[in-house]
């Protein structure tokens, strides 16, 4: 059986937590920050959670974990 390839786009964008959940960087935090209020900018700093519906697709994209 040949080795499975890792989807590099997923490996670069996602991070697995200790419990097996996945986190990602939120969109909209790069530029044009002056039009966003402080609470919104603060929340954009945190990592976003990946939904449980996407978990199986991510596990297939990362066959050997991160």
N, C-alpha and C positions, 0 to 999 in steps of 0.2 A: 504494500500500500504506500503510495507516495505521500510525502509530507504535504500538509495543507498550507496554503499561503495566508498570511495575515493581511487584512485590509489596512493599508498604511494610513488611509484617511481617517479611519476610526481610531487607530492607535495614537495618532497625533492629537486628536481632539477630545478623547475621553480618558477618564481616570477611574479606576475601580477602588471603592472604599473597602474597609475591612469586612463589612457585612455582605459584600458582593454586589452592592448597588453601584451604579455608574453616575458620575458627575461630569458636567460639561461647562465651558465658559459661556456666559450669556452674551447675546448679540446686543449691539447698540452702545457699547461702552468705550468705543475707540475715539470718536470725535463728535463735534457738535454738542459738547456737554453744557454749554452756557444756556441752552434752551431747556435743559432738564433740571428739575428741582433737586435739592440735596438728598432727599429721601430716595428718589429714584436712582441717582448716581451711586449712593451707598449700597442699595440693593443690587445694582449691576456688578458690584465688586465680588459678590458671593458667587460660588459655583451653583449652577442650576442642576436639578435632579432629572435624570432620564426616567420616563414613565415605564411602568412594569410591562406595558404592551410592547415596547421596543426592546426589552431585555433579551429575548430569544434571538432577534436579528443581530444584536451586538455580540452575543456569545458566538454566533456563527461567523461573524466577521473577525473575531479575535479567538481563534481556536486554541491558542496556547496562553491566553490571558495577557496581561499587560506587564 
